[in-house]
């Protein structure tokens, strides 16, 4: 279930991570793991980053790496920084609505279908 939720919120997570600092793909995965998410496969991560790039929210730059081929670094554009602020506001509204539903007290006693009535 958590993986499905992350898939739905991956773009927002990536934008927020990139608002902190630019990073390459594996670095982003490690940062997601560090905060408690499961490993995000490349087949999920890189299409999301490409989508953000096509939307003009992220730009890329290749840099030489001391441990292999050049790395592709991702960083936010001006529009990306605006998108982070918008997604943060949207998330706070969504979280408040979810909290109101999910944390509501559960009824005590039998559910209507268990009471033996019609």
C-alpha positions as semicolon CSV with decimal commas, in nm:
position;residue;x (nm);y (nm);z (nm)
1;X;0,000;0,000;0,000
2;X;0,280;0,243;0,089
3;X;0,442;0,184;-0,252
4;X;0,113;0,270;-0,426
5;X;0,082;0,588;-0,224
6;X;0,440;0,688;-0,299
7;X;0,378;0,630;-0,668
8;X;0,090;0,879;-0,648
9;X;0,299;1,134;-0,461
10;X;0,639;1,067;-0,615
11;X;0,649;1,387;-0,823
12;X;0,581;1,599;-0,515
13;X;0,842;1,407;-0,313
14;X;1,104;1,453;-0,584
15;X;1,031;1,824;-0,618
16;X;1,063;1,873;-0,241
17;X;1,390;1,679;-0,226
18;X;1,528;1,882;-0,515
19;X;1,421;2,203;-0,340
20;X;1,673;2,111;-0,068
21;X;1,955;2,045;-0,316
22;X;2,026;1,914;-0,663
23;X;2,092;1,541;-0,684
24;X;2,129;1,245;-0,917
25;X;1,889;0,951;-0,946
26;X;2,050;0,711;-0,699
27;X;2,099;0,994;-0,450
28;X;1,727;1,071;-0,464
29;X;1,642;0,704;-0,407
30;X;1,875;0,691;-0,105
31;X;1,717;1,005;0,039
32;X;1,368;0,856;0,000
33;X;1,486;0,538;0,175
34;X;1,643;0,746;0,454
35;X;1,306;0,901;0,538
36;X;1,127;0,565;0,544
37;X;1,013;0,478;0,192
38;X;1,093;0,150;0,023
39;X;1,339;0,143;-0,266
40;X;1,195;0,316;-0,571
41;X;1,287;0,120;-0,884
42;X;1,452;0,302;-1,173
43;X;1,154;0,214;-1,392
44;X;0,944;0,435;-1,166
45;X;1,197;0,704;-1,072
46;X;1,338;0,800;-1,410
47;X;1,002;0,836;-1,590
48;X;0,892;1,066;-1,305
49;X;1,208;1,277;-1,340
50;X;1,164;1,290;-1,718
51;X;0,801;1,399;-1,671
52;X;0,914;1,680;-1,438
53;X;1,178;1,782;-1,690
54;X;0,925;1,791;-1,974
55;X;0,698;2,006;-1,759
56;X;0,982;2,254;-1,720
57;X;1,009;2,200;-1,345
58;X;1,349;2,029;-1,349
59;X;1,663;2,075;-1,558
60;X;1,951;1,833;-1,591
61;X;2,325;1,855;-1,613
62;X;2,581;1,579;-1,663
63;X;2,886;1,574;-1,441
64;X;3,188;1,348;-1,437
65;X;3,187;1,087;-1,164
66;X;3,490;0,943;-0,988
67;X;3,318;0,603;-0,964
68;X;3,198;0,538;-1,320
69;X;3,021;0,710;-1,605
70;X;2,904;1,072;-1,582
71;X;2,605;1,130;-1,355
72;X;2,293;1,313;-1,458
73;X;2,209;1,569;-1,190
74;X;1,860;1,712;-1,150
75;X;1,780;2,057;-1,015
76;X;1,470;2,272;-0,994
77;X;1,396;2,552;-1,236
78;X;1,218;2,870;-1,126
79;X;0,889;2,706;-1,219
80;X;0,996;2,403;-1,016
81;X;1,039;2,616;-0,704
82;X;0,690;2,760;-0,758
83;X;0,554;2,407;-0,804
84;X;0,708;2,302;-0,471
85;X;0,526;2,580;-0,288
86;X;0,200;2,492;-0,465
87;X;0,234;2,119;-0,393
88;X;0,317;2,186;-0,029
89;X;-0,002;2,392;0,011
90;X;-0,205;2,127;-0,171
91;X;-0,052;1,852;0,045
92;X;-0,135;2,035;0,368
93;X;-0,498;2,073;0,259
94;X;-0,515;1,708;0,152
95;X;-0,348;1,589;0,474
96;X;-0,595;1,786;0,685
97;X;-0,888;1,628;0,500
98;X;-0,737;1,279;0,533
99;X;-0,668;1,333;0,903
100;X;-1,031;1,435;0,956
101;X;-1,148;1,108;0,802
102;X;-0,880;0,862;0,909
103;X;-0,843;0,976;1,269
104;X;-1,218;1,006;1,337
105;X;-1,320;0,788;1,632
106;X;-1,443;0,446;1,526
107;X;-1,790;0,347;1,639
108;X;-1,803;0,104;1,929
109;X;-2,052;-0,179;1,918
110;X;-2,159;-0,396;1,624
111;X;-2,165;-0,271;1,269
112;X;-2,516;-0,247;1,119
113;X;-2,465;-0,564;0,911
114;X;-2,367;-0,758;1,227
115;X;-2,671;-0,660;1,435
116;X;-2,894;-0,920;1,274
117;X;-3,137;-0,658;1,143
118;X;-3,240;-0,597;0,780
